[in-house]
Amino acid sequence: MDTEQIRLQQHYTGQTNWLKWGPYLSERQWGTVREDYSTDGNSWNYITHDMARSKAYRWGEEGIAGISDDKQELCLSLALWNGQDPILKERLFGLTNNEGNHGEDVKELYYYLDATPTHSYLKMLYKYPQQAFPYNWLVDENRKRDKHQPEFELIDTGIFDQDKYFDVFTEYAKQSEEDILIQYTVHNRADHAANLHLLPQLWFRNTWLAAYAKPQILYQGQNTLLIRHPQLGDYYCYADGVAEAILTDNESNNQRLHHSANDTSYVKDAFNNRVVHNNADAVNPSHEGTKAAFWYQLSVLAKSSVVVKLRLSKGKQVQPFADFDEIAAARKSEADAFYAARQTGTTNADEKMVQRQAWAGMLWSKQYYNYNVKRWLDGDPNEPTPPRSRRKGRNNHWKHFVAEDILSMPDKWEYPWFAAWDLAFHCITLAPIDADFAKKQLRLLVSANYIHPNGQLPAYEWDFGDVNPPVHALATWQVYETDRQLTGKDDLLFLEEIFQKLTMNFTWWVNRKDSEGNNIFEGGFLGLDNIGVFNRSAPVPGGGFLEQADGTSWMAMYSLNMMRIAMELALHKPAYESMAVKFAEHFLYIAGSLANLGEDSLGLWDDQDGFYYDVLRRPDCSWDRLRLRTLVGLIPMFAVTVFEEAKWKNLPMLTERLDWFMQQRPDLVNLVSRWKDTKGDQKHLFSLLRGHRMKLLLKRMLDENEFLSDYGIRSISKVYEDQPYQYLLNGDNHQVKYTPAESDSSMFGGNSNWRGPIWMPINYLLVESLYRFHEYYTDDFKVEYPTGSNQYCTLAQVAQALSQRLKSIFLMNDKGERPVFGGHTKLNHDEHFKNYILFHEYFHGDNGKGLGASHQTGWTGLVALMK
């Protein structure tokens, strides 16, 4: 094993705690539900970016390129001032949901460049302009633009055009679990010298507001801080070079925020007042407090760089910087060795770089997440009582929910909060580099502190009661399989533990989301925001309900995934075979509902179009198909699993029950794949689709005039670009148009769009499904790719071709450009921009440009797994 792998093994066997420290700091704590104690639940306005520098948070902390311990008692991050800005740059700036023409959006340029799973090595880049940061311009210009115009980004201001900016690289290297080396390398990209104030900051999260013992930071002289905490113990922080230590308290500046008296003379925004406004009285002359910084005033020559070093250690260091360079170089070399062992599938250097940055983004996106819903609803003993309206507001039915954990976040600025279906994909992506962390995340999700007593999984912080696709059994199986391939061991305890909890969740779905008891599932939102004709989180206009092709197909997939897990467990514990039977039967009944069986069931499959559609059930018992071709109609492809003949023979109860079904319910059996037959390498196939229907769906999906883009599969058919889909209901004309970029709808705040763009998680599932089908059908089964080309490919070849299209979003093309950059000249061709990748939330359906949240590596990181 390589050195990093040994560290992982030591950590997960309890020998060490290499994950005690990591990049667990949020990048935006303001504007979150947790910090909102308003009467109206308007989280974005309760604490704003302008207020954030003065407000002590309750539930978590934020910073630039920051780290913390795993309980976020002590935090470290970077602050900067270029001498021009009106404020100290302590946190990333962005727009609220109401300010942006497409919802909330960070307006900064920063990149996660490298990371190891134990965080023994971390590297990040922040680009800081030397001119005044255009805060007001970004707000004003985006407010002027409507939803038909693109977002106005920091790069669009031209502030980087003359290279008058600093590249600030932050690197962390661990000597041991609690001995951390910190290096900041500042490059002046301008052709003239420039000054920069650089302030590494250390502070305690303000837990003493809730009556905990108060910690303390004391300046010891000689660039040394003594950090004393009742739980963490004593740490020391050493700074190299010429710096001034300044200290204050992490307490709210009530005078600035509320025009009321402060509780202390030294408050959270003291460093801003000391550095920017030259107010020496703002900081504590006794050099003690709960927040500290080393203030470096640097002059960086043109086209040159300056290095600043710190060391944070649990014990004293006699010569803290004597072995600094040697340790840092060793950790970087070990990171290279770790990834070299995992990047054997390609020799393409560009592809390796993109993959490594994708995994780095995943690892940097870990965050300490603290949210006790009951305490949040009730309020803290020493704080004002929250308004009574709060008790009937957001998440009031989730009083059991308690999180004090390290979670993988979708995006630590735009989505710095728990999101269940995102997390499932994060686990799949993380499994090849840290399967134990992925397993721990899935365990958390179904733990008593998270899952509702009725079996529902919490959706996301803004509304735990909303409904996301049930992808967690899929994630569990894939993480289990990946772990088995890497270790050669079967972690049946993990599989059994998750399976038992997901059985509760499956039951919740059957009881709560099948209104008519006919195995047709509504689901509602299902994570696809505005993909439908109506807002699927709200009641259907005029009444009735929507029978969803995606909700029902997700449940068919869920059934098969649970059946597959039960089969695996049954090979070791025969009692689970009856559960495999249960989920096999669920799958067959759902297949019948999808396929138009039953006297009063329309069914979701349309023979005329060869596609699956949602069905609207009206209050008068009439019905109508919503003949809108979207990803919803392709999701039935996800319900597929393949298993070996050897395992099939060892499950007699399952095989006998399925034989019974073949005799008694041929109407159901004839709808799905012929599971009794074997093909390929003695494989059995369970799927919603037989070959004929699959070919009909693929004919649509692989048509470049419909779903197939040069960069993957679009979320709706391109045919609606010139001829929008229209549906008349109760006198209102509802319209859906192919919109390949940002949303022109206000649904869900307009901050994401499923009406045209390419989304990585759905594309990943389509690719994986094609590989599963190929395992069974082998090279004998071919389809036209692309549709109309008269070229025929195996399903594996189609999967590989789709993977290549998805990877091409990020890879440099023959023009020396990356489509993700959207044709921007500087991003594509400047040597200090072109190799730094942003893993966006979604991508333009026609040109691959990155859109939405700019750091949603969370699930876009799946590109690292594309073959």
N, C-alpha and C positions, 0 to 999 in steps of 0.2 A: 504494500500500500504506500502511496505517496504521503508526504508529511501532513497535508491538509486532511486527507482521509483518516489518518491516525488521530488527528485532533477531533474529528467528528465522532469517531469511535469512542474516544476517551470521554467526550461530553455525554453521549447518549448511554454510556454504561455507568455514568455517575462518578467517574474518576476525577473529572475536572468540570469546570463550568465555563467553557470557552464562549458561550453565548450570554454571559453576564452583561457584557457591553456590546452594543451594536447601533446601527443607524435608526434608532427607535423614536427619534424626534419627529413629530409631525412637521409639515411645511405650512400648515394653516390650521390654527386652532380657533381663530376668530370666525364667526359666521357658521358655527356648527350647532347642531341641536343640543349637544351636551352643555354648551356654555350659555344657552339661551334661557333666561329667566323672565322673559317678557310676558305681558298679558295677552298678546295677540299671536304668539308663536312665530313671529317674523324673525327667524334666526339670523338672517343676513344683516339686519339692521340693529340687533341688540348690542353686538360688539362689532365695530367696523375696523377696517385696516388702520384708519387714523387713530382709533381708540386703543388699538392693540398694544402699542408701545407703553401705554400708561395703565393698563388693566391687568391685575394679577388673575390668572386663570384658575378655575376650580378643578378641571378634570384632566388636563394635559398641557403640554408645552410645545412650542414651535421654534424653528430656527433654520438657518441656511447651512447646509452641509453638516448637520448636527448629529451627535451621538448622545446616548444616555445609558444608564443601567437599566436592567429589565423591569424595574418597578418605577422607573423615571423619577427617582428621588433627586438625582444629580444630573444636570444637563450641560452640554458643551456645544457651542455653535459659533459661527463666524459673523462679525459685524464689520461693515466697511463705510467709509465716507471719502468722497472724491473732492471735497472742498467746495462743491457747487450745489449739492442737493440740499433741500430744505430740512431733511431728516436723515438721521443715521440709518443706513441700510441694515436692519436687523432681521428682516423677514421679507419673503417674496411678496411682490405686489400683484394684485389682480382685481378683476371686476366682479361685483356681486351679480346675482342672477338677474336683477333689475337693470343693472348698468350695461351689461353686454347685449349686443343685438342678437346674440345666439346663446344667452345665458352666461353663467359664471365662467371665468377664464383667467388663468395666470398670464401675466404680461411680462415675462422674464425669459432669459435664455440660460439654461443650465442643463447639464448632461451627467448621467451616471455612467462612468467609464469602466469601472472594474470593481469586483467584489468576490470574496471567497465566502463559502457558507458559514464559517465560524467568525467571519468579519476580522480574521487575522490580517487581512489587507483590504482596504477600501480606497477608491479614488473617484473624485467628482470634480467637475469644472463648472464655475460660475463666471459668466461674462458681464463685466461691470463697466458701463460707459464712464468716460472721463468728463463728459458734459453733464449738466443737470438732468437727472432722470425725468422723462416727460410724463409725470403722473397725470397732470390735468389734461394734457393733449390726448392721452390714451382714453381717459374717461369721456371727454367731450366728443371725440371723433366717433367712438363706438355708440354713444347715445344718439348721434345724428343719423347713424346708419339703420336701415330697416332690415327685416329678415331676408330680404332678397339680395342683400349685399354681403360680401365676405366680412369676416372679423378683421379689425385693424390691429395688427400685432406690433410688438416692439421693433422687430426687424424692418417693418414698413415705415417707421419714422425716419429712417436713414441715419440713425444715430451711430451705427457701426460702419458707415460707408467710407469714412476717412481713416479708419483704423484707430480712432481715438478712444480706445477702451483697454481695460485690463482683462487678461485671462487669469483667473484666480483658481489654481488647482489645490484641492484639499486631499491629503492622503493620511490614512491611519494605518499603523502597523503595530500589532500586539507582540510584545515580548512574552507576556503571559496573560492569563485571563483578566488580571486587573493591573496591568502595566502597559500603557498605551502611548505610542509615539505619534505625534501629530506634526505634520509638515504642510505649510502653505507656501506654494511657489507662485509668485506674482510676475506675470509677463506684461510688460508695457508694449503693446502692439503699435503704438504711435511712433512717428519719426521725430519726436521731441521728448525731452524728459518730462515726467509727470509725478505729482505727489499723491500719495494714498495713505489714509489712516486705516490701519488694520487692527481689529480688536477681537481676538479670541475671547469668548465670554463663558464663564462658568456660573451656574446658579442652581438653587434648589427649587423644585416645584413646591408651591406654597401649600403644604399639607398642614401646617400649624394653624391655619385658619379653622380647621376642623378639630382643634384642641389636641393636636399631636405635639410632641416635644419639638422645640425650634432648633434647627441645626445652625452652624456658624462657619463662615470663612474668615480666616485671619491672615493678614499679610505678614510674612516672617522676615522681610528684607531679602536682598540678593535674588530678586525675581522668583520668589518662592511663596506659594500660597499653602496654608494648612487648612484642610477641608474636614470639618468634623460633623458627623451625622450619627444619630443614635442607632440607626439600623445598619447603615453602610459601614460604619467605622471611620477611621481616619485615612484620608488620601492626601497626597501632596501633588501640586502642579508646579512645574518648573518651566520658565521661559528663557530662551536663549537670546542673546543680543541686547540691544538697548530698548527698553520698554518701561512705561510707567504703570504701576498697579493702581487701579481705581476700584472702589467698592461702594456698594449701596445695598438696599434691601429689595427683595422681590415682593413689594407691596404696591397696591394701587395708588395712583396719584388722584385721590378723590377731588382735590382742588381743581385740577384740570378737567376731570371727567364730569363732576357733579357740582362744582363750586361749593364744596363742603370741606371741612377740616380733614387733613391727613392724619392717619394714625401714627405716622413716623416721620421724622425729618428727612429721611432719605428713601426715595421711591424708585419704582421700576424703571422709569424713563430718565434716570439721572445721567446715564452715559450719553444719551442724546443731547441733554442740556449742557453737559460738560464739554463734549467734543464739538458740537455744531454751534452752540451759543456761547461757548467759552465761559460758562458759569462754574467757577471753581467751588462755589458753595453747594453745588448739587450733590457732590459725592462726600462720603464720610471721611473726615480728616483723621479719624482714629484707625482707618484702614481695616475695618471689620464690617461684616454684613452677611447677607444671604445671596448676594450677586456680586461677581467680580469680573474684571477684565484686565488683560495686559494690553496697553495702548501703544502700538507701534506707529510712528510717524515716518513713513518711508518716502524716499525720493528714488524713483526708478528711471534709469537712463533710457534713452530711445532704443527700441528694439532689444531691450535687455530684460533681465529678470532678477528678482530678489527672493531669498528663501528665509522663512521664519519657522523656528522649531519650538515645540513644546513637548512636555512629557507629563502624563497623568498617571500616578502610581499609588498603589495601596500602601507601599512601604517607602521609607526614605531612600533616596538615591544620592550617593556621595558625589559621583560625577555623572549626572543624568545624560550628558550628551557625548560622552566618550565613545560609546558603542552604538550611537544613534544610526549613523549611515550604514553600518554593517548589518544591523537588525532590519532596517527598512529594505535594504537590498535583498536580504534573505527571504523576507515575506513576499516581495514581488516575484522573486524567482520561484518560490513555492506555488504561488498563484498560477504562474505560467505552466508549471509542471502539472498542476491539478487539471487545468483546462486542456492541455495537450493530450492527456489520457482520455478525455471525453470528446474530443473533436477529431476522431479518426475517420469519420465518414466522408470527409472532403479534404482536398488539398488546396482549395480556393481560399486565399488569404483574406479577401474581402468578405467572403461568407463567414469565415471564422471570426472576424472582427465583429460583424453584425450579431452573430450568435452570442459572443461573449458579452457584448454590451446589453443584449436582451436579458441575459441571465443576471448581469450586474444590476440592471433596473429592477428586476424581481427582488434581488437581495437588499437593495437600498430602500425598497418600498415596504419593508417591515416597519411596524409602528406600535408603540405602546398604546393600547386602547383601554381606556378606563371609563366605564359607564354603569352606574348602579341606578336603575330606573326608579326604584322606590325612593331611594334617597334623593334622587333628582326631583321627583314629584313632590316630596315632603319638604325639601330644603334642609340646609345644614343648621345645626343648633345655634351657631354664632352669626348666622346670616339672616337677612330679612325673609319672612315667610313668602314663598311663591304665591302668585295670584290663585284664587279658587278655580278659575277657568282652566288652570293647568291640569287639575285632577281629572277632567273629562277630555283633555286634549291628546296630543301626540303620545302614542305608546302607553297609554294608561292601562291597557290590558296585559302589559308585559312586566308587571312588578317583580316577577321572579328573576328578570334578566340582570345578571351581574357579570361584568367583564373587567378583569385586571390582567390583561394578557398581551403578549406580543402577537399581532395579527398581520397577515399579508394584506396590504391595502391596494385598492384599485389605482389610486393616484394620490400622493400625500399632500397635494395642494387642492385639486378640484374635488376629489372624493376621499378625504382623509377620515373615512368612517367605514364601519362594518357593512359589507355587502355580500350576501350569501352565495349567489350564483357566480359572481366574479371569483369568489374564494375557491370554488370547486375547480375552476380552470387554472388558478394560480398553483394549486396543489399538483395538477398534472404537469405543469411546466417545471416546477421545482423538483419533482421526484427524481429526475436523472442526476441532480447534483446534491440533493439533500432529502432523501426519501423519508427520513425520520421526522424532519420538520413538517413535511407535507402530511404525514400521518397524524402528527400532533394537531395540526390545524383542523383536520377532519374530525378528530376526536372532540375538540373544543366545540365545534359546530353542533354536535348532537349531545353535548353534555347537559346536565340538569340546569346549569346556569344560563344556557342559551335556548335550547328547544323548549317550546311551550308545553305545559302539561297535557294539552290536547293533541300534541304531536306535530304541530306546525313549526317549521323552521323560521326564524326571524329573517325578514327579507333584507332590509337596509335601514340605517338609523332614522331616516326621515319618516319611515312608516314600516315598522316591524311586521305589521299585519298584512302588508301587500304580498303578492304571490309571485315568486320567481320560478323558472323552469326547474323541475326536479332532476338535477344533473349530478346529485351527490353520490348516488350509487355508482354511476359511471366513473366519477373521479375516484371513488374508493377502489373499484376494480382495477383501474389503470395504474393507480399508485401501488397497489398490491403487486400487480404484474411487473411493473418497473423495478420495484424493490427485489422481487424474486430473481429477475434477470441479473441484477447487479450483485446480489449476495449469494444466490443459489439456495436461499432459505424461504420457507413458507411462513409468513407471519400470520398464522391463523387466528391468533388472539386479537389482533387488530381487525381482521376481516369479520370475525364473529361479533366483536363489540360494536362496530359500526352497523352491521346488518341488523342487530336486535333493535337499535334505536331507529333505524330507517324503516323498520316494520311499523313502528308507531306513526311515522310520518306518512307512509303509504296509506295507512288506514285513515289518517286525517284527510288526505286527498279524496279517497273514495267517499267519505262521509260528508265532506263539505263542498266539493267541487263537481259533483255529479247530480245536478238538480233533479233530473228526471229518473235517476236510477237506471240509466240505459247504457252506462259505460261511455257516454259522450261527456267530455269534461270542458267546463267553461274556463276556469283558470284566471281570466281577467288579464291583468297587465302582462305577466309572463316575461318581463324584462325587455320587451321589444318596443318600448315607448310608443311611438306614433305610427307603427306599421299598419294598423287597421283603419277601417273607414271611420270608426268612432273611437273615442277615448275608452280603452278597454279596462281602465281602472274605475270607470264611472258606469252607472246604469245605462242601458241602451236608451237612446232618446225615444220617448213615447212608450216605453215599457218593453217587456219581453226579455229574452236573453240570447246570448250568442253561444252557439256550440262551435268550439274552436278546433280546427284541424291541428293546430300546434299543441293545444292543451291535451287533446286526446292522443296525439302521437308521442308527446313527451311521456305520457303515462304508459303507453305501450313500450317505449324504450325503458322506462323505469321498471316495468314488470320483467322485461328480459334481463336487465342488469341484476335485479334481485334474484331472479331464477338462476342466473349464472353464478352468483355468489353462493346461493344455497347449494347448488350442485357441488361446488368446490368444497364447502364445509361438510357436505354429506359424505364425501369420499373418506373423511376422517371421523365424522360423527354422524352416524346413520339417522339420528333424529331429525336432521335438517332436510332429509329427502322429502318429507311431507310438505315443507315450506317451498321446495322447488316445484312440487306439484301445484301448490296454491298459486304461485306466481305464473306458472305456465297456463293455468286456467284463466287467470285474469287477462293475460295476453290474448288468448283466443277470443274471449268475449269482447275485448276492445276492438280486435280486428273485425269482428262481425259488425260492430256498431259503425266503424269507419266505412264499411263497405256497402251500407244501404240494406241492412237486414231488419226485419220487424215491420209490423203493419203501419205504425205511425212514424217511422223513421225515414227521413230523406236520405241519410248517409252523407258522407263528406267527400266521397270519390265521385268525380264527374266523368262518365264514359266519353262524352262528346269531346271534351277538351283534354282528356287524359291527365287530370290534375286534381289535387285536393283543394277544396274551398271551405271556408266557414259557412255555417248555416245560421240564419237569423230566425228565431222562434218568436212570433208575435203573440200578444196577449189573447188574440182571438183564435189561437191554435193554428193559424196559417204559418207558412214558412217560406223562406226564400234563400237561395244560394247567393252569396256575395262573391261574384266571379272575378275577383281581384287576384292576380297571380303574384304572390310574394313568397318569401322564404317559408312562410307558414305552410305552404303546400309541398315544400321539399322536406320538411322535418320528419315525415314518415320514414324517410330513408335511414334515420338514426336508429330505428328499432331493428337492430340486427345483432346477432351474436353467433359465433362459430365455436364448436367444441369437438373434441376428438372422439373417435369411435371407442377407444379403450375406456374412457371415462363413462361414456354412454352405457356401455355394457355393465358397469358396476352400479347402476342406479335402476334396479328392476321395478321399484314402485313407480317411478316416474315414467318409465317406458311402458309399463302396463296401463297406467292411467291414460297416457296419450294414445295408446292403441285403442282403448275404450272410446276415446273421443273420435277416432277415425271411423269407428263403427256407428256410434250414436249421433255424432254431430258432423257429418261430412260437409254440411253447409259452412261450418266454421273452418274446418281443416282445409278445405279447398281454396280458402282465401289467402292462406299464408304459404310460406315456403314449405317444400316437402321435407320436413325435418327427419323423416325416417331414412331417406336416401343418403348415401354418402358419395362425396366427390372429392376431387383433389387428393390430398394426403389423408384419406379416410376421415373426412370432416363432415359434421352435420351442420345444417344451417337453420336457424330460427330467424324469421324476418317477416315484417308486415307485407313485404313486396315479393311477389313472384317475378320471374324474369320479364314477363310482358309489361307489367305495370312499371317496373323499374326502367325499362327502355323508354316508355312514354314520358316518364318524369325527366330522364336524362336528355331526351330530345329537346325539352324546354330548357333545362338547366344549362346545356352545352351549346345553346344557340346564342351567337354573339349579338343578335338583334334583341335578345331577351335578357337572360341572366349572366351570360359569360362575358366578363370584361377581361382586358389584358392583365388585370391585377387580381383576379379572383371572381367569386360569384357575388353578383349584386344582391341587394336585399329586396328589391322588387324589379319586375320586368321593365326593360327600357322601352317597351311598346307604349307605355303610358306617358312618354315624354311629349309626343305630338298629339296623342289622343288620351287625355286623362280619363281614368275610370270615374264614372259618375253613378250615384245611387240616390234615388228620390225616396225620402222617408218622411211621412207626415208633412208634406209640403216643402220640406227643406232638401236642397240638392247638396249631397255630400260628395266631395271630389277628392281624388288622390292622383297626384301627378308624380311621375318619375323625377326625383330631385336628387341629383348625384352628389351634391355637396352638403352644406349646412341646411338645416331645416328651415322651411318658410312657414312652419306652423308654430303656434304658441303652446301646443300640447306638451306637457311635462316641462314647461319653461322654455321650450325651444332649444335646449342645450345639447340635444343629440338627435340623430336622424336615422330612421330605418326605412326611409322611402327612396332608396337608391344606392347609398354608399355600401362599401365592402366592410364587413365586420369579421375580424379574425376568428373569434370563437366558433361561430356558425360554420365558417369555411373549414376550420380544423375538423369539426365533427363530420362534415361532408367528405373530406379527404379520408378520415379514419373509416367511415362507413364503406367507402369504395374499396379500401384495402381488405376489409372483412369480407365483402362480397366476393372479391377476387380469390381469397383463400379457398372458398367453396367452388366457385365457377371455373377457376383456373384460366389459362390462356385461351380456352375454347370459346369463351364468351366475349364477344366484342361489340362495341358500339361506335357509332359515327362521332368523330371528334375532330374539329367542331362540327356541329350540326350543319349539314349542307355541303361539307367539304369533300365528301366521298372518300374520306380517310377513316379507317377503322382501327380502333385501339382496344387493348385489354383494359379491364377496369383498373388494374394496377398502373398501367401507363397513363390513364386519365388522371388518377390520383397524383402521380408524380408530376404531370404537366400542370395540374392545378397548384400543387405545392410550389413549383417553380414560378408560376405567375404571382403567387403571394410573396415569395421571397424577393421577387424583382421589384417590389415596392421600395425596398431598402437598399438593394444592391446597385452598384454603379453600372450604368448601361454603356453602350458603345459610344455615346456622346459624352461620357465622363460625368453623367448626372444621375442623381437618385430621384426617382419619381416622388418619394415622400416629401421632397422639398418643394414640389409644385412649380418647378421652373425658375425658382429664385436664383439669380446669377451668383450672388455672394455665397449663399448656402451651398450651392453646387460646385463652385470652382475655387473659392478662397481656401488656401491650405490650412487655415485655422478654423474652418467651419465644416468642410466637406466630408470629414470622416467621423463626425460626431452625430450620432443617430438619435432621433426622437421617435418613440414608439407611441403613436397617437391612438386615440380611442377608436377611430374608424377612418376610412379612406375614400377619396373621391371615386365614384363608380366608373369614371371614364379615363382619368389620368393618374390615379393613385396618390394624389396629394394627401398628406396627413391632415386630419380634421379633428375637431372636438378637443377633449383633454389631451394635452401634449405629452404627458408622461404616464399614460395608462398602460404601462408595461405589463401591469397585472395580468390582463388576458391577451393583449397583443404580443406579449412575450412568448406566446405559443409558437410564434414563427421560429423560435429556436429549435422546435421539434420537427419542423417540416423537412422531409427527406428529399 
